[in-house]
Structure formats: structure tokens, C-alpha cells
Amino acid sequence: MKNNTELSERNKTGPVGAVVLENEYVIISHDEATSLLLLKWKRQITLEERQKIFLWAYGFSKTENIKNWLIDDEAIYIITPEEKAWVTNIWTKLVANSGIEKIAVVTTDNFPNLQANASFTTSAQEKYRQHGTTEHEVFTEYHLAYQWLLEGY
């Protein structure tokens, strides 16, 4: 499923399972055993980059029946108002019919970042519940995110 020259997909062992897509700003890997997709941002991203990757991962998740996402936002320091609006108003509706059950976001424990994004997180959680059954939580530690995602597996 190659997507022109910007996206390169591979089948090698990654941070979690096999790397299915890698470019200059993200690495995505898939662990079939736990139905887990890991999106790890390599740097600060733009709205267009977030949209492009989320939409690609959405399609991949539907094709592969992926139930759980882990989004590593540790390289992200600013989420723009436009990104927040897109995630809250568009993305949450799209995910409602995807089969994705849980989305965990791992972020830094930098208090200003956590504080700045608290209302965004709450709004997104409310929209996920309003549109479907996808659960969304934010963590500052990987092991807690994995534990939450893999409950029942």
C-alpha cells in the first residue's frame, strides 16, 4: 500500500511489532497479537501531517481490524487550536465507525503542556463518548498506557 514518495512502508521489527510506515516525522508499528498500533511522532508536526497520518492509520486499522492505538506525543510540545478543533470535531466522528476501541496518548510530564491540554483532552473524551464507544486516555508513562490498552487481552 505504498503512498507516493513521501511515505515508505516496511515490514521489519519495530518498537511494537512490525513497522508498517515510516517517514521523516512518524514511525508506525503494528502488533497483531495485541491488536495494537503505535504511532510515534519523531518531531513537532503540523495539522496537515497529523491529518495525513491519522487518516492513513485509520484506513490501515480498518483493514487490519486494529482495536487499540498508542500515540506517542512526547515529541509534541504544541497542539494548535486548529489541530484541537480537527481532532475534537472531525476525528472523533470518523473513529466512531472504525472498530478502534481504545486510544491512549503518552505525553511528557511537563506540567505546562499537561495543563494547556487538559480541556482539549476532556473535550475529546466527551466527543468520543458522544459519537461511539472509543475510549481515550492520556498517560505520562508507557507502562500505564500499555496496561490500560491491553486489559482483556
LOLUMGU-77710 format. One line per 5 residues: number of its first residue (from 1); their letters; for each residue x, y, z of N, C-alpha, C. Coordinates in steps of 0.001 Angstrom, whole numbers, plus 524288, in hexadecimal, padded with zeros to 5 digits. Atoms other than C-alpha are relative to their C-alpha. Layout:
NUM> A> X/Y/Z/X/Y/Z/X/Y/Z  ...
END
This chain:
1> MKNNT> 80340/7FB69/80000/80000/80000/80000/80375/804E3/80000  7FC8B/7FB7A/80020/80AB4/809B1/7FC55/7FD05/804DB/7FE5F  8029A/7FB11/8010D/80662/817CD/7FC3D/8041C/803DB/7FE25  7FC2D/7FCCE/802C9/80F0F/81F5E/7F2B1/8055D/7FFF3/80285  7FA9A/8001D/7FE39/81CDF/82351/7F65A/800BA/80193/805AA
6> ELSER> 7FF40/7FE10/7FAB3/81A99/82994/8038F/7FF8F/7FBB8/8041E  800D9/80412/7FC26/815C6/81D8F/80AD3/802C4/7FB0E/7FE55  7FD90/804FF/80137/81E20/81188/80B6D/7FE29/7FC01/803F4  801EE/8041B/7FC96/81877/8051E/810DE/803EB/7FB8C/7FFF6  7FC55/80445/7FF87/820A0/7F9F0/815D3/7FD8E/7FBA1/8031C
11> NKTGP> 801A5/8045B/7FCC3/81F0E/7ECBF/81BE6/804D3/7FE2F/80300  7FB9D/80168/7FCA7/82966/7EC2E/82681/7FE30/80080/805A0  8017A/7FFAF/7FA84/82931/7EB05/83513/800A5/80597/801D9  7FFF2/7FAA4/7FE13/825E9/7F804/83B71/7FF79/80024/805D7  80095/7FF6D/7FA57/823C3/7FD59/84920/7FBC1/7FC73/80233
16> VGAVV> 8042C/803A1/7FE96/8172B/7F56B/849D6/7FE9E/7FD2E/7FB00  80157/802F1/804AE/815C2/7EAB7/83FB4/80306/801C6/7FB3E  7FD81/7FEBA/804F8/818BC/7ED97/83177/7FF01/805AE/7FE85  8009B/7FAAD/801F9/81B2E/7FB35/82C20/7FCEE/7FFAA/7FAE4  8034C/80013/804A8/8108E/7FDC1/8221D/80057/8050B/7FCE8
21> LENEY> 7FF51/7FB09/802BE/8139A/80BE3/81EB8/80414/80331/802F4  7FC30/7FC77/7FDA0/81EEB/8150E/82118/80148/80448/7FC1D  7FE29/7FB9C/80321/82245/8228C/81C22/8031D/80398/80391  7FCA4/7FC7F/7FCF0/82996/82E7A/8211E/7FD91/801CD/80522  8026E/7FDFF/7FB3B/81FA2/8319C/82BBC/7FCF7/7FC04/8032F
26> VIISH> 802DF/803EF/7FCFE/81938/824DA/8300A/8020B/7FA8C/7FEC2  7FF29/80593/800DB/81B87/81665/831BE/7FB2C/7FD43/8023C  804B3/802CC/7FE61/80FBE/80D63/83273/8012E/7FA32/7FFD6  7FF44/8059F/7FFD7/81082/7FF56/836C4/7FB09/7FD56/801D9  804C9/802FD/7FEF9/80650/7F4B1/8384C/80170/7FAD9/8029F
31> DEATS> 7FF66/804FE/7FD53/805D3/7E974/841F6/7FAE5/7FD07/7FF72  804CB/802F5/80108/7FBE9/7DFA5/83CF2/7FDFB/7FD32/804D7  80197/8031D/7FB77/7FBCE/7D7AE/8498F/7FC9E/80312/803D2  802F6/7FCCA/7FC4B/7F681/7E308/8518C/7FC67/803DF/7FD40  80343/7FC74/80318/7EF42/7EA14/84698/8015E/805B3/80133
36> LLLLK> 7FE0B/7FAE1/7FE69/7F7BB/7F5FA/84999/802EB/802AB/7FB8F  7FD3B/7FCB1/803B1/7FC2F/800F0/840AF/802BC/80439/80320  7FCF9/7FBF4/7FD5D/80709/809CB/845AB/8017A/80426/7FC0B  7FE78/7FB83/80324/80860/81754/83F98/803CB/8032D/80345  7FC11/7FD1A/7FD12/814FA/81DB8/84415/801E0/80493/7FCAC
41> WKRQI> 7FE3E/7FB4A/802BA/81733/82BB5/83FD6/805C5/800CB/80113  7FA60/7FF20/7FF7B/82591/82EB9/83D59/8014A/805B5/80122  7FF1D/7FA63/7FF53/82408/83D83/83E00/7FAB9/802BF/8005D  804BD/7FCD1/80021/81A35/84882/83F2B/7FD91/7FF7E/7FA8F  802A5/800C7/80503/80FF4/846E0/83471/7FC2D/8046D/7FEEE
46> TLEER> 803EF/7FC28/80195/8068E/84F5F/82CED/7FAA1/7FD5B/80001  80548/8021A/8007E/7F7D9/84DC0/82BF2/7FFA8/7FC59/7FB4D  8003E/80327/804BA/7F96A/8488E/81E20/802BC/7FAC0/800C2  7FD3C/804E8/7FEF7/8034E/83E64/822A7/7FCCC/7FC7F/803A4  8034F/8030D/7FC73/7FA73/83A20/82DD7/7FB73/7FD94/7FCF6
51> QKIFL> 80476/801EC/80305/7EED9/838F1/824A2/801A1/7FB8B/7FC5E  7FE25/803E7/803C4/7F68C/8316F/81A69/8011A/7FACA/802AE  7FE8B/804D1/7FD46/7FBD6/82794/82439/7FB4E/7FD91/802B7  804A1/8022F/7FD78/7EF5A/8260A/82C1A/7FC6F/7FD5F/7FBF6  80369/80242/803F9/7E7A6/82397/81F97/80258/7FB09/7FDAC
56> WAYGF> 7FD6F/804C8/801D8/7F1B3/819CC/81A95/7FF5B/7FBAE/80414  80054/803E1/7FBCE/7F1CE/812D4/827C9/7FA5F/7FE26/800C9  8058E/80163/7FFB7/7E2EC/8130F/82819/7FEBC/7FBD1/7FBEA  800EA/803CD/80428/7E24F/80BF3/81B06/802B6/7FADB/80114  7FD0C/804B4/7FEB4/7ECD6/8025A/81F29/7FD57/7FD0D/80472
61> SKTEN> 80298/80265/7FB7D/7E5B7/7FFDE/82BFF/7FAFB/7FD3C/7FE68  804D6/8027D/801D4/7D8F3/7FCF9/8250C/80145/7FB05/7FCF3  7FE75/8048B/80320/7DF9B/7F3AE/81B81/801F7/7FB8D/80372  7FD8F/803EE/7FCA2/7E717/7EC9C/82649/7FCE4/7FEDE/804F8  8034B/800B6/7FB52/7DC29/7ED2D/83089/802EF/80130/80515
66> IKNWL> 7FD02/7FE60/7FB6F/7E4D4/7F45B/83A3F/7FC57/8027F/803FC  8037B/7FE3F/7FBCE/7DE34/7F70D/8474C/8025D/80447/8036B  7FD68/7FC7F/7FC49/7E856/7FF07/84ECF/80439/80340/7FD66  7FBEC/7FC79/801D4/7F0BB/80ACB/84BBE/80305/8021A/804A9  7FCAC/7FD3D/7FC4D/7FC32/8100E/85365/802B8/8044D/7FCED
71> IDDEA> 7FDB2/7FB81/802AD/8001D/81DB2/84F0D/8041B/80255/80394  7FBB1/7FDD2/7FD02/80D66/82225/853D4/800A3/805B7/7FE6F  7FFC6/7FA59/800EA/80C69/830FC/854C8/80496/80291/802D6  7FBBE/7FDBB/7FCED/81915/832CB/85C64/8032C/80414/7FCFA  7FD2A/7FC23/8032E/81F26/83A6D/8510D/7FC9A/804B3/7FEA2
76> IYIIT> 803B2/7FBD4/8013A/81329/8433F/85022/7FFA4/803BF/804A1  80036/7FC1D/7FBCF/813BD/84FCF/85801/7FB7B/803CF/7FF5D  8044E/7FC65/80106/80911/857BD/85185/7FBED/7FD27/7FCB8  80465/801CF/8032C/7FBC4/8533C/84CD1/7FCE0/804EA/7FEDC  8026B/7FB0B/80185/7F61E/85E91/84534/7FA18/7FFD7/800C1
81> PEEKA> 805B4/7FFDD/7FFB1/7E813/86316/846AC/7FD65/7FD4F/7FB57  80225/8028F/804A8/7E5B5/85E3C/838BC/8004C/7FA11/80081  7FF85/805A3/7FF1D/7EAD7/850AC/83C3E/7FBFD/7FE28/80400  803C9/80165/7FBED/7E28A/85067/8487E/7FA7E/7FFCC/7FDC4  80538/7FFD5/8025B/7D672/85435/840B8/7FF30/7FB5F/7FC5E
86> WVTNI> 8007D/80466/80399/7D907/849DD/83659/7FF53/7FADA/802FA  80061/804D5/7FCF2/7DB45/83F05/84051/7FAB6/7FFAC/802B5  804D4/80001/7FCF2/7CF98/842E5/8489E/7FB20/7FF8D/7FC98  804CB/7FFA9/80317/7C5C1/84587/83DC6/7FFAF/7FC51/7FB53  80001/8034E/804AF/7C9DD/83D2A/83224/801DB/7FA75/80156
91> WTKLV> 7FD9C/8050D/7FEE8/7D2AD/83236/836DA/7FC94/7FC90/8037D  80324/80329/7FC66/7C9E8/82DC9/8420A/7FB39/7FDA8/7FD49  8046D/80218/80307/7BE78/82C21/83888/801C9/7FB8E/7FC74  7FDED/803E1/8039E/7C6CA/8248F/82EDE/80139/7FAE6/802D3  7FE63/804A0/7FD0B/7CBFC/81B32/83925/7FB50/7FCDC/801EB
96> ANSGI> 804A7/80299/7FDDE/7BE35/817E9/83DBA/7FE94/7FB03/7FD12  8016D/804AD/802FC/7BC5B/80DF7/832C2/804C5/7FCD4/7FE4B  7FB1E/80263/801B9/7CA63/80912/831FA/8012B/7FAB9/8026E  7FE92/804BC/7FD29/7CAAA/7FDD9/83BAD/80453/800EF/803F1  7FBFB/7FEAB/7FC25/7D536/804DC/84386/7FD48/800A6/80545
101> EKIAV> 80285/7FFF7/7FAE1/7D1A5/8027E/851BF/80295/803B2/803E0  7FD29/7FCC0/7FC3E/7DC53/809A4/85938/80464/802FB/7FD50  7FBA6/7FCC5/801C8/7E5A6/814C3/85658/802AB/8022C/804D8  7FCDD/7FDF6/7FBAD/7F05C/81773/86032/8040A/803B8/7FDB7  7FC11/7FC2E/80199/7F8F8/8236C/85ED9/80402/8005B/80468
106> VTTDN> 7FBCB/7FF58/7FC39/80625/823D8/865A3/80299/80534/7FEDD  7FDC1/7FAD0/80091/80B57/83178/867EF/80417/800DA/80438  7FC20/7FECE/7FBFC/81631/837B9/86FB3/7FD36/80188/80504  8024D/7FE65/7FB05/813F3/83AA7/87DF9/80100/805CA/80113  7FF2B/7FA68/7FF9E/816DB/848FA/87B41/7FAD3/8028F/80196
111> FPNLQ> 804E0/7FDFC/7FDE1/80CA8/84FBF/883AC/7FD5C/8041C/7FC88  802A0/7FC30/80369/80A37/85B7D/87AA3/7FD48/7FD6D/7FB56  80281/802C4/8045B/80769/85221/86F4E/7FB1E/7FD30/801CE  80484/802D4/7FDF4/7FE5B/849D2/87791/7FB8E/803C4/80138  803F0/7FC28/7FE8A/7F754/855B7/87CBA/7FD7F/80279/7FB28
116> ANASF> 801F0/7FD78/804BE/7F615/85C00/86F44/7FC54/7FC6D/7FCED  80325/803A5/80316/7F012/84FA7/86989/7FBB1/7FD50/80319  803F1/80293/7FCB6/7E724/84BC3/874D9/7FA7C/800AA/7FDD4  8054C/7FF31/80203/7DAD5/851EF/86F2F/7FF55/7FD6A/7FAA8  80028/802B2/80509/7DE2D/84C8E/861A5/7FF02/7FA2E/800D6
121> TTSAQ> 800B5/8058E/7FED4/7DF3B/83EDE/86757/7FA73/7FEDB/801C0  80553/800B7/7FE10/7D255/84037/86E88/7FBFF/80080/7FB98  8038D/7FF45/80473/7CB6E/84556/86251/8002F/7FB56/7FC53  7FF74/8047B/80382/7D0D8/83A55/859FE/7FD72/7FB2A/80265  80265/8047E/7FD62/7CCBD/8301E/86406/7FA0D/80042/7FFA4
126> EKYRQ> 805B0/7FF54/80053/7BEEF/835A1/8643A/7FE00/7FEEA/7FA80  801A1/800D3/8056A/7BE29/83592/85557/80061/7FA39/7FE78  7FF92/8059A/80117/7C31A/82784/85477/7FB45/7FD26/8023C  8048D/80286/7FD86/7B853/82362/85DF6/7FAF4/80168/7FD20  804B3/7FE34/802B9/7AE2D/82B63/856B2/7FF3E/7FD28/7FAC8
131> HGTTE> 80058/8023D/8053E/7B15A/8256F/8495E/80038/7FA11/7FFD6  7FF6B/805AE/80034/7B410/8175C/84D21/8020F/7FDD9/80519  7FE26/802B8/7FB5D/7BB01/80E5B/85668/805E1/80053/800C5  7FA52/7FF97/7FF7A/7C952/811F0/85466/80160/802C8/80516  7FE1C/7FD9E/7FB31/7D022/814A6/86145/80524/802C7/7FEE3
136> HEVFT> 7FB55/7FCD2/800D6/7DAED/81ED9/86227/80235/80198/80543  7FD62/7FE7F/7FB23/7E4C1/820DB/86D1F/8056E/80213/7FEC2  7FAC7/7FDC4/8008F/7F162/8287B/86ECE/80356/7FE1C/8048E  7FC5F/8021A/7FC1D/7FD36/82307/87612/80543/802BE/7FF89  7FAA5/7FDF9/80022/80AC4/827C8/879AD/803F5/7FB8D/8004B
141> EYHLA> 7FC85/80487/7FFC6/81051/819FA/87A9C/7FE02/7FBB5/7FC68  80158/80416/803BA/81095/80F86/87021/7FD7F/7FB43/80295  801EE/804E6/7FDB9/80E71/8040B/87949/7FA4F/80078/801BD  80575/7FF3D/7FE7A/801B9/809DA/87E60/7FC67/80019/7FB38  8030D/7FFE2/804DC/7FCE7/80C67/87086/7FF4D/7FA74/7FDE5
146> YQWLL> 80053/8056B/801D6/8002D/7FE66/86C65/7FC4E/7FCD0/80367  8034D/802F4/7FC64/7F9A4/7F8ED/8787E/7FA3F/80120/7FEE8  80560/7FE82/8011B/7ED2E/80088/875B2/7FE23/7FDD4/7FABE  80171/801D5/8053A/7ED2B/7FD0B/86735/7FF2C/7FA1A/7FFC1  7FFFF/805AA/8008E/7EF7E/7EEAA/86945/7FC9C/7FD30/80406
151> EGY> 803BD/80283/7FC7F/7E54C/7EC4B/873C9/7FC6C/7FC91/7FCC0  80362/8039A/802D4/7DDEC/7E060/86F2E/802A3/7FD0C/7FBA7  7FD22/802F3/8041A/7E870/7DBA8/8659E/8038F/7FC1D/8026D
END
